[in-house]
Amino acid sequence: MKTIDISSDVPSIKKLLDMAKKESLLIKTIDGESFVISSTDEFNSEVELLRKNHKFLSMLDDFKSSGETISIDEVEKNLR
């Protein structure tokens, strides 16, 4: 994943999309926000984004460490 800082020089959307065809982009703004531009037609790109999403990984860790489990039978019963 390539990081692009747009605090001083802002590339055109077309240029960013052309770059994102080759590899995922992490766009950082002057106010500290971050955005990802990635091709969504590839499953691997989506997996890469989830692996780099700290909020998502923290949520998974919270679920894992809670110790509470629900059987698949219980899930099916709740869905009916």
Backbone as XML, in Angstrom:
<?xml version="1.0"?>
<chain id="A" units="angstrom">
  <residue number="1" name="MET">
    <atom name="N" x="0.853" y="-1.174" z="0.000"/>
    <atom name="CA" x="0.000" y="0.000" z="0.000"/>
    <atom name="C" x="0.897" y="1.233" z="0.000"/>
  </residue>
  <residue number="2" name="LYS">
    <atom name="N" x="0.596" y="2.139" z="-0.886"/>
    <atom name="CA" x="1.379" y="3.368" z="-1.018"/>
    <atom name="C" x="0.661" y="4.500" z="-0.291"/>
  </residue>
  <residue number="3" name="THR">
    <atom name="N" x="1.412" y="5.306" z="0.458"/>
    <atom name="CA" x="0.850" y="6.450" z="1.174"/>
    <atom name="C" x="1.053" y="7.715" z="0.353"/>
  </residue>
  <residue number="4" name="ILE">
    <atom name="N" x="-0.031" y="8.481" z="0.202"/>
    <atom name="CA" x="-0.002" y="9.751" z="-0.531"/>
    <atom name="C" x="-0.430" y="10.850" z="0.440"/>
  </residue>
  <residue number="5" name="ASP">
    <atom name="N" x="0.442" y="11.821" z="0.674"/>
    <atom name="CA" x="0.131" y="12.959" z="1.535"/>
    <atom name="C" x="-0.364" y="14.095" z="0.643"/>
  </residue>
  <residue number="6" name="ILE">
    <atom name="N" x="-1.612" y="14.499" z="0.841"/>
    <atom name="CA" x="-2.177" y="15.555" z="-0.012"/>
    <atom name="C" x="-2.280" y="16.890" z="0.728"/>
  </residue>
  <residue number="7" name="SER">
    <atom name="N" x="-1.437" y="17.079" z="1.752"/>
    <atom name="CA" x="-1.494" y="18.336" z="2.495"/>
    <atom name="C" x="-0.959" y="19.515" z="1.686"/>
  </residue>
  <residue number="8" name="SER">
    <atom name="N" x="-0.090" y="19.247" z="0.710"/>
    <atom name="CA" x="0.436" y="20.364" z="-0.083"/>
    <atom name="C" x="0.105" y="20.234" z="-1.569"/>
  </residue>
  <residue number="9" name="ASP">
    <atom name="N" x="0.235" y="19.047" z="-2.115"/>
    <atom name="CA" x="-0.018" y="18.836" z="-3.542"/>
    <atom name="C" x="-1.163" y="17.841" z="-3.692"/>
  </residue>
  <residue number="10" name="VAL">
    <atom name="N" x="-2.231" y="18.268" z="-4.340"/>
    <atom name="CA" x="-3.405" y="17.408" z="-4.488"/>
    <atom name="C" x="-3.476" y="16.877" z="-5.916"/>
  </residue>
  <residue number="11" name="PRO">
    <atom name="N" x="-3.216" y="15.569" z="-6.090"/>
    <atom name="CA" x="-3.336" y="14.988" z="-7.433"/>
    <atom name="C" x="-4.798" y="14.922" z="-7.865"/>
  </residue>
  <residue number="12" name="SER">
    <atom name="N" x="-5.021" y="14.858" z="-9.140"/>
    <atom name="CA" x="-6.394" y="14.752" z="-9.642"/>
    <atom name="C" x="-6.975" y="13.388" z="-9.267"/>
  </residue>
  <residue number="13" name="ILE">
    <atom name="N" x="-8.291" y="13.316" z="-9.248"/>
    <atom name="CA" x="-8.972" y="12.045" z="-8.974"/>
    <atom name="C" x="-8.554" y="11.003" z="-10.002"/>
  </residue>
  <residue number="14" name="LYS">
    <atom name="N" x="-8.479" y="11.406" z="-11.249"/>
    <atom name="CA" x="-8.081" y="10.464" z="-12.305"/>
    <atom name="C" x="-6.697" y="9.890" z="-12.034"/>
  </residue>
  <residue number="15" name="LYS">
    <atom name="N" x="-5.764" y="10.757" z="-11.628"/>
    <atom name="CA" x="-4.405" y="10.282" z="-11.339"/>
    <atom name="C" x="-4.415" y="9.309" z="-10.162"/>
  </residue>
  <residue number="16" name="LEU">
    <atom name="N" x="-5.179" y="9.628" z="-9.113"/>
    <atom name="CA" x="-5.262" y="8.734" z="-7.956"/>
    <atom name="C" x="-5.861" y="7.383" z="-8.344"/>
  </residue>
  <residue number="17" name="LEU">
    <atom name="N" x="-6.908" y="7.410" z="-9.165"/>
    <atom name="CA" x="-7.530" y="6.153" z="-9.591"/>
    <atom name="C" x="-6.590" y="5.337" z="-10.465"/>
  </residue>
  <residue number="18" name="ASP">
    <atom name="N" x="-5.847" y="6.013" z="-11.329"/>
    <atom name="CA" x="-4.857" y="5.305" z="-12.151"/>
    <atom name="C" x="-3.791" y="4.649" z="-11.272"/>
  </residue>
  <residue number="19" name="MET">
    <atom name="N" x="-3.363" y="5.366" z="-10.238"/>
    <atom name="CA" x="-2.367" y="4.812" z="-9.318"/>
    <atom name="C" x="-2.947" y="3.630" z="-8.537"/>
  </residue>
  <residue number="20" name="ALA">
    <atom name="N" x="-4.229" y="3.740" z="-8.153"/>
    <atom name="CA" x="-4.875" y="2.688" z="-7.357"/>
    <atom name="C" x="-5.093" y="1.410" z="-8.159"/>
  </residue>
  <residue number="21" name="LYS">
    <atom name="N" x="-5.044" y="1.513" z="-9.485"/>
    <atom name="CA" x="-5.152" y="0.300" z="-10.305"/>
    <atom name="C" x="-3.947" y="-0.607" z="-10.089"/>
  </residue>
  <residue number="22" name="LYS">
    <atom name="N" x="-2.806" y="-0.001" z="-9.755"/>
    <atom name="CA" x="-1.563" y="-0.759" z="-9.577"/>
    <atom name="C" x="-1.385" y="-1.248" z="-8.147"/>
  </residue>
  <residue number="23" name="GLU">
    <atom name="N" x="-1.766" y="-0.418" z="-7.168"/>
    <atom name="CA" x="-1.668" y="-0.803" z="-5.762"/>
    <atom name="C" x="-2.605" y="0.071" z="-4.939"/>
  </residue>
  <residue number="24" name="SER">
    <atom name="N" x="-3.016" y="-0.427" z="-3.782"/>
    <atom name="CA" x="-3.899" y="0.324" z="-2.894"/>
    <atom name="C" x="-3.197" y="1.587" z="-2.414"/>
  </residue>
  <residue number="25" name="LEU">
    <atom name="N" x="-3.988" y="2.643" z="-2.213"/>
    <atom name="CA" x="-3.441" y="3.925" z="-1.766"/>
    <atom name="C" x="-4.022" y="4.308" z="-0.415"/>
  </residue>
  <residue number="26" name="LEU">
    <atom name="N" x="-3.176" y="4.818" z="0.465"/>
    <atom name="CA" x="-3.605" y="5.418" z="1.717"/>
    <atom name="C" x="-3.412" y="6.914" z="1.547"/>
  </residue>
  <residue number="27" name="ILE">
    <atom name="N" x="-4.519" y="7.659" z="1.526"/>
    <atom name="CA" x="-4.485" y="9.103" z="1.309"/>
    <atom name="C" x="-4.564" y="9.796" z="2.665"/>
  </residue>
  <residue number="28" name="LYS">
    <atom name="N" x="-3.579" y="10.662" z="2.968"/>
    <atom name="CA" x="-3.564" y="11.405" z="4.229"/>
    <atom name="C" x="-3.796" y="12.881" z="3.940"/>
  </residue>
  <residue number="29" name="THR">
    <atom name="N" x="-4.761" y="13.474" z="4.647"/>
    <atom name="CA" x="-5.111" y="14.877" z="4.442"/>
    <atom name="C" x="-4.359" y="15.769" z="5.426"/>
  </residue>
  <residue number="30" name="ILE">
    <atom name="N" x="-4.439" y="17.068" z="5.189"/>
    <atom name="CA" x="-3.750" y="18.037" z="6.042"/>
    <atom name="C" x="-4.282" y="18.013" z="7.477"/>
  </residue>
  <residue number="31" name="ASP">
    <atom name="N" x="-5.564" y="17.670" z="7.655"/>
    <atom name="CA" x="-6.140" y="17.638" z="9.001"/>
    <atom name="C" x="-6.025" y="16.270" z="9.672"/>
  </residue>
  <residue number="32" name="GLY">
    <atom name="N" x="-5.221" y="15.381" z="9.098"/>
    <atom name="CA" x="-4.936" y="14.102" z="9.742"/>
    <atom name="C" x="-5.869" y="12.956" z="9.413"/>
  </residue>
  <residue number="33" name="GLU">
    <atom name="N" x="-6.864" y="13.203" z="8.586"/>
    <atom name="CA" x="-7.757" y="12.114" z="8.205"/>
    <atom name="C" x="-7.069" y="11.215" z="7.183"/>
  </residue>
  <residue number="34" name="SER">
    <atom name="N" x="-7.488" y="9.948" z="7.153"/>
    <atom name="CA" x="-6.922" y="8.985" z="6.209"/>
    <atom name="C" x="-8.037" y="8.305" z="5.437"/>
  </residue>
  <residue number="35" name="PHE">
    <atom name="N" x="-7.771" y="8.058" z="4.172"/>
    <atom name="CA" x="-8.724" y="7.379" z="3.303"/>
    <atom name="C" x="-7.969" y="6.350" z="2.478"/>
  </residue>
  <residue number="36" name="VAL">
    <atom name="N" x="-8.648" y="5.278" z="2.112"/>
    <atom name="CA" x="-8.038" y="4.246" z="1.284"/>
    <atom name="C" x="-8.729" y="4.225" z="-0.066"/>
  </residue>
  <residue number="37" name="ILE">
    <atom name="N" x="-7.931" y="4.170" z="-1.118"/>
    <atom name="CA" x="-8.457" y="3.977" z="-2.470"/>
    <atom name="C" x="-7.886" y="2.659" z="-2.958"/>
  </residue>
  <residue number="38" name="SER">
    <atom name="N" x="-8.784" y="1.747" z="-3.313"/>
    <atom name="CA" x="-8.350" y="0.421" z="-3.732"/>
    <atom name="C" x="-9.354" y="-0.141" z="-4.720"/>
  </residue>
  <residue number="39" name="SER">
    <atom name="N" x="-8.874" y="-0.955" z="-5.612"/>
    <atom name="CA" x="-9.763" y="-1.640" z="-6.538"/>
    <atom name="C" x="-10.628" y="-2.609" z="-5.746"/>
  </residue>
  <residue number="40" name="THR">
    <atom name="N" x="-11.935" y="-2.546" z="-5.931"/>
    <atom name="CA" x="-12.826" y="-3.401" z="-5.144"/>
    <atom name="C" x="-13.224" y="-4.672" z="-5.856"/>
  </residue>
  <residue number="41" name="ASP">
    <atom name="N" x="-12.766" y="-4.856" z="-7.075"/>
    <atom name="CA" x="-13.169" y="-6.054" z="-7.795"/>
    <atom name="C" x="-12.292" y="-7.254" z="-7.463"/>
  </residue>
  <residue number="42" name="GLU">
    <atom name="N" x="-11.323" y="-7.071" z="-6.580"/>
    <atom name="CA" x="-10.461" y="-8.168" z="-6.203"/>
    <atom name="C" x="-10.641" y="-8.482" z="-4.725"/>
  </residue>
  <residue number="43" name="PHE">
    <atom name="N" x="-10.889" y="-9.747" z="-4.424"/>
    <atom name="CA" x="-11.080" y="-10.179" z="-3.046"/>
    <atom name="C" x="-9.840" y="-9.893" z="-2.204"/>
  </residue>
  <residue number="44" name="ASN">
    <atom name="N" x="-8.673" y="-10.091" z="-2.778"/>
    <atom name="CA" x="-7.430" y="-9.876" z="-2.033"/>
    <atom name="C" x="-7.297" y="-8.437" z="-1.555"/>
  </residue>
  <residue number="45" name="SER">
    <atom name="N" x="-7.779" y="-7.492" z="-2.333"/>
    <atom name="CA" x="-7.717" y="-6.087" z="-1.925"/>
    <atom name="C" x="-8.569" y="-5.854" z="-0.691"/>
  </residue>
  <residue number="46" name="GLU">
    <atom name="N" x="-9.738" y="-6.461" z="-0.672"/>
    <atom name="CA" x="-10.617" y="-6.303" z="0.476"/>
    <atom name="C" x="-10.011" y="-6.930" z="1.725"/>
  </residue>
  <residue number="47" name="VAL">
    <atom name="N" x="-9.387" y="-8.082" z="1.568"/>
    <atom name="CA" x="-8.725" y="-8.731" z="2.697"/>
    <atom name="C" x="-7.591" y="-7.848" z="3.216"/>
  </residue>
  <residue number="48" name="GLU">
    <atom name="N" x="-6.831" y="-7.267" z="2.316"/>
    <atom name="CA" x="-5.727" y="-6.379" z="2.703"/>
    <atom name="C" x="-6.250" y="-5.193" z="3.505"/>
  </residue>
  <residue number="49" name="LEU">
    <atom name="N" x="-7.343" y="-4.618" z="3.068"/>
    <atom name="CA" x="-7.911" y="-3.475" z="3.777"/>
    <atom name="C" x="-8.353" y="-3.859" z="5.179"/>
  </residue>
  <residue number="50" name="LEU">
    <atom name="N" x="-8.978" y="-5.021" z="5.316"/>
    <atom name="CA" x="-9.416" y="-5.459" z="6.639"/>
    <atom name="C" x="-8.225" y="-5.743" z="7.550"/>
  </residue>
  <residue number="51" name="ARG">
    <atom name="N" x="-7.175" y="-6.276" z="7.018"/>
    <atom name="CA" x="-5.976" y="-6.548" z="7.823"/>
    <atom name="C" x="-5.340" y="-5.264" z="8.331"/>
  </residue>
  <residue number="52" name="LYS">
    <atom name="N" x="-5.524" y="-4.174" z="7.627"/>
    <atom name="CA" x="-4.929" y="-2.895" z="8.011"/>
    <atom name="C" x="-5.913" y="-1.998" z="8.763"/>
  </residue>
  <residue number="53" name="ASN">
    <atom name="N" x="-7.121" y="-2.477" z="8.960"/>
    <atom name="CA" x="-8.149" y="-1.704" z="9.648"/>
    <atom name="C" x="-8.065" y="-2.002" z="11.147"/>
  </residue>
  <residue number="54" name="HIS">
    <atom name="N" x="-7.425" y="-1.109" z="11.897"/>
    <atom name="CA" x="-7.189" y="-1.350" z="13.314"/>
    <atom name="C" x="-8.482" y="-1.430" z="14.121"/>
  </residue>
  <residue number="55" name="LYS">
    <atom name="N" x="-9.493" y="-0.654" z="13.753"/>
    <atom name="CA" x="-10.772" y="-0.734" z="14.466"/>
    <atom name="C" x="-11.405" y="-2.108" z="14.282"/>
  </residue>
  <residue number="56" name="PHE">
    <atom name="N" x="-11.355" y="-2.627" z="13.063"/>
    <atom name="CA" x="-11.914" y="-3.947" z="12.782"/>
    <atom name="C" x="-11.153" y="-5.024" z="13.555"/>
  </residue>
  <residue number="57" name="LEU">
    <atom name="N" x="-9.815" y="-4.954" z="13.542"/>
    <atom name="CA" x="-9.010" y="-5.944" z="14.259"/>
    <atom name="C" x="-9.233" y="-5.862" z="15.765"/>
  </residue>
  <residue number="58" name="SER">
    <atom name="N" x="-9.386" y="-4.659" z="16.295"/>
    <atom name="CA" x="-9.674" y="-4.500" z="17.723"/>
    <atom name="C" x="-11.022" y="-5.106" z="18.077"/>
  </residue>
  <residue number="59" name="MET">
    <atom name="N" x="-12.001" y="-4.910" z="17.197"/>
    <atom name="CA" x="-13.318" y="-5.495" z="17.426"/>
    <atom name="C" x="-13.218" y="-7.021" z="17.470"/>
  </residue>
  <residue number="60" name="LEU">
    <atom name="N" x="-12.454" y="-7.609" z="16.547"/>
    <atom name="CA" x="-12.274" y="-9.061" z="16.550"/>
    <atom name="C" x="-11.583" y="-9.525" z="17.828"/>
  </residue>
  <residue number="61" name="ASP">
    <atom name="N" x="-10.575" y="-8.778" z="18.274"/>
    <atom name="CA" x="-9.892" y="-9.121" z="19.525"/>
    <atom name="C" x="-10.846" y="-9.060" z="20.709"/>
  </residue>
  <residue number="62" name="ASP">
    <atom name="N" x="-11.715" y="-8.038" z="20.730"/>
    <atom name="CA" x="-12.699" y="-7.923" z="21.807"/>
    <atom name="C" x="-13.636" y="-9.123" z="21.819"/>
  </residue>
  <residue number="63" name="PHE">
    <atom name="N" x="-14.100" y="-9.519" z="20.637"/>
    <atom name="CA" x="-14.979" y="-10.683" z="20.553"/>
    <atom name="C" x="-14.270" y="-11.935" z="21.053"/>
  </residue>
  <residue number="64" name="LYS">
    <atom name="N" x="-13.021" y="-12.081" z="20.650"/>
    <atom name="CA" x="-12.259" y="-13.279" z="21.002"/>
    <atom name="C" x="-11.969" y="-13.328" z="22.500"/>
  </residue>
  <residue number="65" name="SER">
    <atom name="N" x="-11.678" y="-12.189" z="23.099"/>
    <atom name="CA" x="-11.291" y="-12.166" z="24.507"/>
    <atom name="C" x="-12.480" y="-12.155" z="25.464"/>
  </residue>
  <residue number="66" name="SER">
    <atom name="N" x="-13.679" y="-11.941" z="24.953"/>
    <atom name="CA" x="-14.840" y="-11.879" z="25.842"/>
    <atom name="C" x="-15.140" y="-13.224" z="26.488"/>
  </residue>
  <residue number="67" name="GLY">
    <atom name="N" x="-14.705" y="-14.308" z="25.863"/>
    <atom name="CA" x="-14.933" y="-15.631" z="26.434"/>
    <atom name="C" x="-16.323" y="-16.174" z="26.191"/>
  </residue>
  <residue number="68" name="GLU">
    <atom name="N" x="-17.221" y="-15.323" z="25.769"/>
    <atom name="CA" x="-18.581" y="-15.773" z="25.503"/>
    <atom name="C" x="-18.657" y="-16.374" z="24.108"/>
  </residue>
  <residue number="69" name="THR">
    <atom name="N" x="-19.328" y="-17.500" z="24.025"/>
    <atom name="CA" x="-19.531" y="-18.122" z="22.717"/>
    <atom name="C" x="-20.999" y="-18.471" z="22.548"/>
  </residue>
  <residue number="70" name="ILE">
    <atom name="N" x="-21.408" y="-18.567" z="21.314"/>
    <atom name="CA" x="-22.774" y="-18.964" z="20.981"/>
    <atom name="C" x="-22.664" y="-20.106" z="19.986"/>
  </residue>
  <residue number="71" name="SER">
    <atom name="N" x="-23.382" y="-21.167" z="20.264"/>
    <atom name="CA" x="-23.336" y="-22.311" z="19.353"/>
    <atom name="C" x="-24.045" y="-21.967" z="18.050"/>
  </residue>
  <residue number="72" name="ILE">
    <atom name="N" x="-23.704" y="-22.692" z="17.015"/>
    <atom name="CA" x="-24.353" y="-22.475" z="15.718"/>
    <atom name="C" x="-25.846" y="-22.774" z="15.807"/>
  </residue>
  <residue number="73" name="ASP">
    <atom name="N" x="-26.219" y="-23.736" z="16.647"/>
    <atom name="CA" x="-27.643" y="-24.041" z="16.846"/>
    <atom name="C" x="-28.380" y="-22.842" z="17.438"/>
  </residue>
  <residue number="74" name="GLU">
    <atom name="N" x="-27.745" y="-22.171" z="18.397"/>
    <atom name="CA" x="-28.345" y="-20.987" z="19.013"/>
    <atom name="C" x="-28.472" y="-19.849" z="17.999"/>
  </residue>
  <residue number="75" name="VAL">
    <atom name="N" x="-27.466" y="-19.670" z="17.170"/>
    <atom name="CA" x="-27.519" y="-18.642" z="16.128"/>
    <atom name="C" x="-28.670" y="-18.922" z="15.176"/>
  </residue>
  <residue number="76" name="GLU">
    <atom name="N" x="-28.784" y="-20.162" z="14.723"/>
    <atom name="CA" x="-29.875" y="-20.526" z="13.812"/>
    <atom name="C" x="-31.232" y="-20.297" z="14.461"/>
  </residue>
  <residue number="77" name="LYS">
    <atom name="N" x="-31.349" y="-20.639" z="15.736"/>
    <atom name="CA" x="-32.616" y="-20.451" z="16.449"/>
    <atom name="C" x="-32.966" y="-18.961" z="16.519"/>
  </residue>
  <residue number="78" name="ASN">
    <atom name="N" x="-31.975" y="-18.111" z="16.777"/>
    <atom name="CA" x="-32.210" y="-16.666" z="16.869"/>
    <atom name="C" x="-32.557" y="-16.041" z="15.525"/>
  </residue>
  <residue number="79" name="LEU">
    <atom name="N" x="-32.100" y="-16.646" z="14.444"/>
    <atom name="CA" x="-32.384" y="-16.112" z="13.116"/>
    <atom name="C" x="-33.776" y="-16.480" z="12.613"/>
  </residue>
  <residue number="80" name="ARG">
    <atom name="N" x="-34.394" y="-17.451" z="13.212"/>
    <atom name="CA" x="-35.727" y="-17.891" z="12.759"/>
    <atom name="C" x="-36.827" y="-17.072" z="13.303"/>
  </residue>
</chain>
